[in-house]
């Protein structure tokens, strides 16, 4: 929507910074506008004013993971889980948890743990194929293991959920180069010029 439509909500924030519904609406608008940093900022503000609000904590965890802020993602996951019943599970939070654990394993070069976590991510995707963070674990794992065909398969699946994510296209170029698919690289470059004309 045009930026002017956001004016009533920004005015509301000045008068009542803890207005949860408006915060959540602003966050969703920013996410729909493909602006994850701004959306996360709104969800973060919602969690700070209403720490017991599960949807805000859950969304903040997901976006923090998307942005690569794994410390914040872990914090939001723990906050969200504390609001759930002991027998409850949530696939989005599980994907973020796996992302946090995978990043730790990669940082500490624990290849055994990284492989186990990627297996758990694959199992999660069997029932929840739209979980982007879980899909990204598989992409990274396949690239690290130089399993280029599998990496390409995961990238194709990820692009169905994130068709505007430039990084995925760039990774796809790397994988296509490793596979020696010159014609596909040329097609991909033309597609990227159309998709990202200002870059």
Phi and psi in degrees as GROMACS dihedral restraints (atoms count N, CA, C in turn):
[ dihedral_restraints ]
;  ai    aj    ak    al  type     phi  dphi    fc
    3     4     5     6     1   -59.7    20    10
    4     5     6     7     1   148.0    20    10
    6     7     8     9     1   -57.0    20    10
    7     8     9    10     1   -31.7    20    10
    9    10    11    12     1   -60.8    20    10
   10    11    12    13     1   -25.8    20    10
   12    13    14    15     1   -70.0    20    10
   13    14    15    16     1   -14.8    20    10
   15    16    17    18     1   -84.6    20    10
   16    17    18    19     1   -10.2    20    10
   18    19    20    21     1   -57.0    20    10
   19    20    21    22     1   -44.9    20    10
   21    22    23    24     1   -59.4    20    10
   22    23    24    25     1   -32.7    20    10
   24    25    26    27     1   -76.6    20    10
   25    26    27    28     1   -39.2    20    10
   27    28    29    30     1   -66.9    20    10
   28    29    30    31     1   -34.4    20    10
   30    31    32    33     1   -63.8    20    10
   31    32    33    34     1   -41.4    20    10
   33    34    35    36     1   -61.7    20    10
   34    35    36    37     1   -38.7    20    10
   36    37    38    39     1   -62.8    20    10
   37    38    39    40     1   -36.5    20    10
   39    40    41    42     1   -67.0    20    10
   40    41    42    43     1   -29.9    20    10
   42    43    44    45     1   -89.7    20    10
   43    44    45    46     1   -25.4    20    10
   45    46    47    48     1  -155.3    20    10
   46    47    48    49     1    89.6    20    10
   48    49    50    51     1   -66.6    20    10
   49    50    51    52     1   -14.9    20    10
   51    52    53    54     1   -98.6    20    10
   52    53    54    55     1    16.1    20    10
   54    55    56    57     1   -73.1    20    10
   55    56    57    58     1    99.3    20    10
   57    58    59    60     1   -63.8    20    10
   58    59    60    61     1   -46.9    20    10
   60    61    62    63     1   -60.4    20    10
   61    62    63    64     1   -41.3    20    10
   63    64    65    66     1   -67.7    20    10
   64    65    66    67     1   -39.6    20    10
   66    67    68    69     1   -59.1    20    10
   67    68    69    70     1   -46.8    20    10
   69    70    71    72     1   -64.9    20    10
   70    71    72    73     1   -38.3    20    10
   72    73    74    75     1   -65.6    20    10
   73    74    75    76     1   -44.4    20    10
   75    76    77    78     1   -60.6    20    10
   76    77    78    79     1   -41.8    20    10
   78    79    80    81     1   -60.9    20    10
   79    80    81    82     1   -44.6    20    10
   81    82    83    84     1   -65.4    20    10
   82    83    84    85     1   -39.2    20    10
   84    85    86    87     1   -61.5    20    10
   85    86    87    88     1   -44.7    20    10
   87    88    89    90     1   -66.0    20    10
   88    89    90    91     1   -37.1    20    10
   90    91    92    93     1   -68.0    20    10
   91    92    93    94     1   -39.4    20    10
   93    94    95    96     1   -64.3    20    10
   94    95    96    97     1   -28.0    20    10
   96    97    98    99     1   -84.3    20    10
   97    98    99   100     1     8.4    20    10
   99   100   101   102     1    60.0    20    10
  100   101   102   103     1    48.8    20    10
  102   103   104   105     1  -127.5    20    10
  103   104   105   106     1    72.2    20    10
  105   106   107   108     1   -57.7    20    10
  106   107   108   109     1   -40.3    20    10
  108   109   110   111     1   -60.0    20    10
  109   110   111   112     1   -43.5    20    10
  111   112   113   114     1   -68.5    20    10
  112   113   114   115     1   -39.5    20    10
  114   115   116   117     1   -62.1    20    10
  115   116   117   118     1   -43.8    20    10
  117   118   119   120     1   -61.6    20    10
  118   119   120   121     1   -39.9    20    10
  120   121   122   123     1   -58.7    20    10
  121   122   123   124     1   -39.1    20    10
  123   124   125   126     1   -70.7    20    10
  124   125   126   127     1   -42.9    20    10
  126   127   128   129     1   -63.7    20    10
  127   128   129   130     1   -39.3    20    10
  129   130   131   132     1   -60.5    20    10
  130   131   132   133     1   -45.3    20    10
  132   133   134   135     1   -61.0    20    10
  133   134   135   136     1   -37.3    20    10
  135   136   137   138     1   -64.7    20    10
  136   137   138   139     1   -40.2    20    10
  138   139   140   141     1   -69.5    20    10
  139   140   141   142     1   -30.9    20    10
  141   142   143   144     1   -72.3    20    10
  142   143   144   145     1   -35.8    20    10
  144   145   146   147     1   -85.8    20    10
  145   146   147   148     1   -26.1    20    10
  147   148   149   150     1  -136.7    20    10
  148   149   150   151     1    72.9    20    10
  150   151   152   153     1   -62.4    20    10
  151   152   153   154     1   -18.9    20    10
  153   154   155   156     1   -93.6    20    10
  154   155   156   157     1    13.6    20    10
  156   157   158   159     1   -92.4    20    10
  157   158   159   160     1   105.5    20    10
  159   160   161   162     1   -60.4    20    10
  160   161   162   163     1   -47.7    20    10
  162   163   164   165     1   -58.7    20    10
  163   164   165   166     1   -36.0    20    10
  165   166   167   168     1   -68.0    20    10
  166   167   168   169     1   -44.7    20    10
  168   169   170   171     1   -63.6    20    10
  169   170   171   172     1   -41.4    20    10
  171   172   173   174     1   -63.6    20    10
  172   173   174   175     1   -47.4    20    10
  174   175   176   177     1   -65.5    20    10
  175   176   177   178     1   -39.3    20    10
  177   178   179   180     1   -63.8    20    10
  178   179   180   181     1   -39.7    20    10
  180   181   182   183     1   -61.4    20    10
  181   182   183   184     1   -46.1    20    10
  183   184   185   186     1   -61.9    20    10
  184   185   186   187     1   -45.9    20    10
  186   187   188   189     1   -73.7    20    10
  187   188   189   190     1   -34.8    20    10
  189   190   191   192     1   -61.1    20    10
  190   191   192   193     1   -40.7    20    10
  192   193   194   195     1   -64.9    20    10
  193   194   195   196     1   -42.6    20    10
  195   196   197   198     1   -58.6    20    10
  196   197   198   199     1   -37.5    20    10
  198   199   200   201     1   -84.5    20    10
  199   200   201   202     1    -3.8    20    10
  201   202   203   204     1    80.6    20    10
  202   203   204   205     1    14.6    20    10
  204   205   206   207     1   -93.5    20    10
  205   206   207   208     1    81.5    20    10
  207   208   209   210     1   -72.7    20    10
  208   209   210   211     1   -28.2    20    10
  210   211   212   213     1   -64.2    20    10
  211   212   213   214     1   -46.3    20    10
  213   214   215   216     1   -66.1    20    10
  214   215   216   217     1   -40.1    20    10
  216   217   218   219     1   -59.3    20    10
  217   218   219   220     1   -44.6    20    10
  219   220   221   222     1   -62.4    20    10
  220   221   222   223     1   -40.6    20    10
  222   223   224   225     1   -63.5    20    10
  223   224   225   226     1   -43.8    20    10
  225   226   227   228     1   -69.4    20    10
  226   227   228   229     1   -36.6    20    10
  228   229   230   231     1   -60.4    20    10
  229   230   231   232     1   -47.2    20    10
  231   232   233   234     1   -63.5    20    10
  232   233   234   235     1   -39.1    20    10
  234   235   236   237     1   -64.7    20    10
  235   236   237   238     1   -42.7    20    10
  237   238   239   240     1   -66.7    20    10
  238   239   240   241     1   -42.5    20    10
  240   241   242   243     1   -63.6    20    10
  241   242   243   244     1   -32.4    20    10
  243   244   245   246     1   -67.1    20    10
  244   245   246   247     1   -17.0    20    10
  246   247   248   249     1   -95.2    20    10
  247   248   249   250     1    -2.1    20    10
  249   250   251   252     1  -100.2    20    10
  250   251   252   253     1   158.2    20    10
  252   253   254   255     1   -69.9    20    10
  253   254   255   256     1   157.8    20    10
  255   256   257   258     1   -62.9    20    10
  256   257   258   259     1   -28.1    20    10
  258   259   260   261     1   -94.2    20    10
  259   260   261   262     1    -3.4    20    10
  261   262   263   264     1   -82.2    20    10
  262   263   264   265     1   148.9    20    10
  264   265   266   267     1  -132.5    20    10
  265   266   267   268     1   158.6    20    10
  267   268   269   270     1  -142.1    20    10
  268   269   270   271     1   118.9    20    10
  270   271   272   273     1   -63.5    20    10
  271   272   273   274     1   -33.8    20    10
  273   274   275   276     1   -64.7    20    10
  274   275   276   277     1   -46.9    20    10
  276   277   278   279     1   -64.2    20    10
  277   278   279   280     1   -36.8    20    10
  279   280   281   282     1   -62.9    20    10
  280   281   282   283     1   -41.0    20    10
  282   283   284   285     1   -62.8    20    10
  283   284   285   286     1   -40.9    20    10
  285   286   287   288     1   -66.8    20    10
  286   287   288   289     1   -42.9    20    10
  288   289   290   291     1   -55.3    20    10
  289   290   291   292     1   -46.0    20    10
  291   292   293   294     1   -64.8    20    10
  292   293   294   295     1   -37.1    20    10
  294   295   296   297     1   -62.6    20    10
  295   296   297   298     1   -43.6    20    10
  297   298   299   300     1   -61.0    20    10
  298   299   300   301     1   -47.6    20    10
  300   301   302   303     1   -65.4    20    10
  301   302   303   304     1   -38.7    20    10
  303   304   305   306     1   -66.5    20    10
  304   305   306   307     1   -43.4    20    10
  306   307   308   309     1   -61.8    20    10
  307   308   309   310     1   -38.3    20    10
  309   310   311   312     1   -64.5    20    10
  310   311   312   313     1   -43.7    20    10
  312   313   314   315     1   -62.8    20    10
  313   314   315   316     1   -41.3    20    10
  315   316   317   318     1   -67.3    20    10
  316   317   318   319     1   -40.5    20    10
  318   319   320   321     1   -64.3    20    10
  319   320   321   322     1   -36.9    20    10
  321   322   323   324     1   -93.3    20    10
  322   323   324   325     1     5.0    20    10
  324   325   326   327     1    57.7    20    10
  325   326   327   328     1    37.5    20    10
  327   328   329   330     1   -91.5    20    10
  328   329   330   331     1    87.8    20    10
  330   331   332   333     1   -68.8    20    10
  331   332   333   334     1   -31.4    20    10
  333   334   335   336     1   -64.8    20    10
  334   335   336   337     1   -47.6    20    10
  336   337   338   339     1   -63.8    20    10
  337   338   339   340     1   -40.6    20    10
  339   340   341   342     1   -60.7    20    10
  340   341   342   343     1   -40.6    20    10
  342   343   344   345     1   -66.0    20    10
  343   344   345   346     1   -41.6    20    10
  345   346   347   348     1   -63.0    20    10
  346   347   348   349     1   -42.1    20    10
  348   349   350   351     1   -67.1    20    10
  349   350   351   352     1   -39.9    20    10
  351   352   353   354     1   -63.7    20    10
  352   353   354   355     1   -34.5    20    10
  354   355   356   357     1   -64.8    20    10
  355   356   357   358     1   -40.0    20    10
  357   358   359   360     1   -66.6    20    10
  358   359   360   361     1   -37.5    20    10
  360   361   362   363     1   -64.1    20    10
  361   362   363   364     1   -39.7    20    10
  363   364   365   366     1   -63.7    20    10
  364   365   366   367     1   -40.4    20    10
  366   367   368   369     1   -63.8    20    10
  367   368   369   370     1   -39.7    20    10
  369   370   371   372     1   -64.6    20    10
  370   371   372   373     1   -39.0    20    10
  372   373   374   375     1   -69.9    20    10
  373   374   375   376     1   -22.4    20    10
  375   376   377   378     1   -60.7    20    10
  376   377   378   379     1   -33.9    20    10
  378   379   380   381     1  -104.1    20    10
  379   380   381   382     1   -21.5    20    10
  381   382   383   384     1  -132.6    20    10
  382   383   384   385     1    73.3    20    10
  384   385   386   387     1   -66.5    20    10
  385   386   387   388     1   -12.4    20    10
  387   388   389   390     1   -90.5    20    10
  388   389   390   391     1     5.7    20    10
  390   391   392   393     1   -80.2    20    10
  391   392   393   394     1   100.6    20    10
  393   394   395   396     1   -62.2    20    10
  394   395   396   397     1   -41.2    20    10
  396   397   398   399     1   -64.3    20    10
  397   398   399   400     1   -38.7    20    10
  399   400   401   402     1   -65.1    20    10
  400   401   402   403     1   -39.9    20    10
  402   403   404   405     1   -63.0    20    10
  403   404   405   406     1   -38.4    20    10
  405   406   407   408     1   -65.7    20    10
  406   407   408   409     1   -32.1    20    10
  408   409   410   411     1   -60.4    20    10
  409   410   411   412     1   -46.6    20    10
  411   412   413   414     1   -64.5    20    10
  412   413   414   415     1   -38.9    20    10
  414   415   416   417     1   -60.1    20    10
  415   416   417   418     1   -50.1    20    10
  417   418   419   420     1   -62.7    20    10
  418   419   420   421     1   -43.9    20    10
  420   421   422   423     1   -60.5    20    10
  421   422   423   424     1   -44.3    20    10
  423   424   425   426     1   -66.3    20    10
  424   425   426   427     1   -38.4    20    10
  426   427   428   429     1   -68.1    20    10
  427   428   429   430     1   -44.2    20    10
  429   430   431   432     1   -58.7    20    10
  430   431   432   433     1   -38.5    20    10
  432   433   434   435     1   -84.9    20    10
  433   434   435   436     1     0.1    20    10
  435   436   437   438     1    58.2    20    10
  436   437   438   439     1    33.9    20    10
  438   439   440   441     1   -92.5    20    10
  439   440   441   442     1    81.8    20    10
  441   442   443   444     1   -68.5    20    10
  442   443   444   445     1   -38.6    20    10
  444   445   446   447     1   -63.5    20    10
  445   446   447   448     1   -43.5    20    10
  447   448   449   450     1   -66.2    20    10
  448   449   450   451     1   -38.1    20    10
  450   451   452   453     1   -62.0    20    10
  451   452   453   454     1   -41.8    20    10
  453   454   455   456     1   -63.6    20    10
  454   455   456   457     1   -39.8    20    10
  456   457   458   459     1   -61.5    20    10
  457   458   459   460     1   -44.1    20    10
  459   460   461   462     1   -68.9    20    10
  460   461   462   463     1   -36.5    20    10
  462   463   464   465     1   -65.4    20    10
  463   464   465   466     1   -41.1    20    10
  465   466   467   468     1   -60.0    20    10
  466   467   468   469     1   -43.0    20    10
  468   469   470   471     1   -65.6    20    10
  469   470   471   472     1   -40.3    20    10
  471   472   473   474     1   -65.6    20    10
  472   473   474   475     1   -38.2    20    10
  474   475   476   477     1   -68.0    20    10
  475   476   477   478     1   -22.5    20    10
  477   478   479   480     1   -66.4    20    10
  478   479   480   481     1   -32.3    20    10
  480   481   482   483     1   -91.8    20    10
  481   482   483   484     1   -25.0    20    10
  483   484   485   486     1  -130.9    20    10
  484   485   486   487     1    67.6    20    10
  486   487   488   489     1   -67.1    20    10
  487   488   489   490     1   -14.2    20    10
  489   490   491   492     1  -105.9    20    10
  490   491   492   493     1    12.3    20    10
  492   493   494   495     1   -87.6    20    10
  493   494   495   496     1   104.4    20    10
  495   496   497   498     1   -60.3    20    10
  496   497   498   499     1   -38.8    20    10
  498   499   500   501     1   -56.4    20    10
  499   500   501   502     1   -37.7    20    10
  501   502   503   504     1   -65.3    20    10
  502   503   504   505     1   -38.4    20    10
  504   505   506   507     1   -65.7    20    10
  505   506   507   508     1   -39.5    20    10
  507   508   509   510     1   -65.3    20    10
  508   509   510   511     1   -41.0    20    10
  510   511   512   513     1   -64.5    20    10
  511   512   513   514     1   -37.1    20    10
  513   514   515   516     1   -63.4    20    10
  514   515   516   517     1   -37.5    20    10
  516   517   518   519     1   -62.0    20    10
  517   518   519   520     1   -43.1    20    10
  519   520   521   522     1   -59.9    20    10
  520   521   522   523     1   -45.5    20    10
  522   523   524   525     1   -66.7    20    10
  523   524   525   526     1   -42.6    20    10
  525   526   527   528     1   -62.4    20    10
  526   527   528   529     1   -36.6    20    10
  528   529   530   531     1   -64.1    20    10
  529   530   531   532     1   -42.9    20    10
  531   532   533   534     1   -62.2    20    10
  532   533   534   535     1   -31.9    20    10
  534   535   536   537     1   -86.1    20    10
  535   536   537   538     1    -5.3    20    10
  537   538   539   540     1    71.7    20    10
  538   539   540   541     1    27.5    20    10
  540   541   542   543     1   -94.7    20    10
  541   542   543   544     1    78.2    20    10
  543   544   545   546     1   -61.1    20    10
  544   545   546   547     1   -44.4    20    10
  546   547   548   549     1   -61.9    20    10
  547   548   549   550     1   -41.8    20    10
  549   550   551   552     1   -65.9    20    10
  550   551   552   553     1   -34.3    20    10
  552   553   554   555     1   -64.5    20    10
  553   554   555   556     1   -44.3    20    10
  555   556   557   558     1   -61.8    20    10
  556   557   558   559     1   -42.4    20    10
  558   559   560   561     1   -63.8    20    10
  559   560   561   562     1   -41.8    20    10
  561   562   563   564     1   -62.9    20    10
  562   563   564   565     1   -41.5    20    10
  564   565   566   567     1   -64.1    20    10
  565   566   567   568     1   -40.6    20    10
  567   568   569   570     1   -63.8    20    10
  568   569   570   571     1   -41.6    20    10
  570   571   572   573     1   -62.5    20    10
  571   572   573   574     1   -39.9    20    10
  573   574   575   576     1   -67.4    20    10
  574   575   576   577     1   -35.2    20    10
  576   577   578   579     1   -63.5    20    10
  577   578   579   580     1   -39.6    20    10
  579   580   581   582     1   -69.2    20    10
  580   581   582   583     1   -39.5    20    10
  582   583   584   585     1   -76.0    20    10
  583   584   585   586     1   -34.9    20    10
  585   586   587   588     1  -126.3    20    10
  586   587   588   589     1    65.6    20    10
  588   589   590   591     1   -65.8    20    10
  589   590   591   592     1   -21.4    20    10
  591   592   593   594     1   -89.4    20    10
  592   593   594   595     1    -5.6    20    10
